Amino acid sequence: MNKEDRIIRFSISLPEQLLSELDKMIYARNYASRSEFTRDLIREKIVKDSWSHDNEELIGVLTIIYDHHQGELMSRKMNIEHDANVNIICTNHIHVDHHNCLENMVLKGFANDIEKFSDSIAGLKGVKFSKLVRAAVPKH
């Protein structure tokens, strides 16, 4: 059994009210156990902290909704994508209605570059919604 597969048990002390709130969240989200929920919380914190360092490649998913009939939006968006310092792994384009498109872009690169790219796209005239989901591959 390698190091990543070994399970180490530890205990924590919580005020009763906090434990009650924790159990409500675990139940509401259909977690199998407190351990599974706690592991996910720790992983989430590790990913969040990784975005404060610019020394490793990370993954981000940029979701935008835009009006593709808006003036020069498509050519400006394309220029930003081609000049990006991030690797656009893939895109998913959905025609929501006659005017609106939803697009997801999976991005790989350094935190600062991904955030600059996201901000550049979000600031384009015609972009109605933009959200960057910050992710990383946990090492643990």
Secondary structure, DSSP 8 states (H G I E B T S, - for coil): --GGG----------HHHHHHHHHHHHHTT-S-HHHHHHHHHHHHHHHHHTT--SS-EEEEEEEEEETTSTTHHHHHHHHHHH-SSEEEEEEEEE-SSSEEEEEEEEEE-HHHHHHHHHHHHTSTTEEEEEEEEE-----
